[in-house]
Amino acid sequence: MEINSRQAIARILDECRTIAVVGLSSKPSRASNSVSRYMREQGYKVIAVNPNEEKVFGEKSYPTLSDVPEQIDLVDVFRRSEEAGEVVDEAIRLGAKAVWLQEGVIDRAAAERALAAGLLVVMDRCWLKEHIRR
């Protein structure tokens, strides 16, 4: 499957119910917060991964993906492009089904590594916009 394919996007939206959002902020003005709030409203389980947050939406935030105590379906990345590769590699190691690099987050090499490892991959797209588009 290709990066950003319609099929990959559809499978992620349909099959990935537990989403770790790396870079999720507790500040309502941040895109990570509003997108994640929308995900929760649509019935997805959202897990905050941010070493600078203790709680987001009243739930525990974890410093790294490796600290999350349950299986993650999708790793949604709200980090700078130069930090995305490390997050993608951790998602691969942990056996996530998919990675989603949000709008403006571009790391072609990391996306290719995830694809080669069998993950569904979306890059430089907004999860919320894609969900609404459906």
Buried (B, 14 or more C-beta within 10 A) or exposed (E): EEBBEEEBBEBBBEEBEBBBBBBBBBEEEBBBBBBBBBBEEEEBBBBBBBEEBEEBEEEEBBEBBEEBEEEBBBBBBBBEBEBBBBBBBBBBEBEBBBBBBBBEBEBEEBBBBBBEBEBBBBBBBBBBEBBEEE
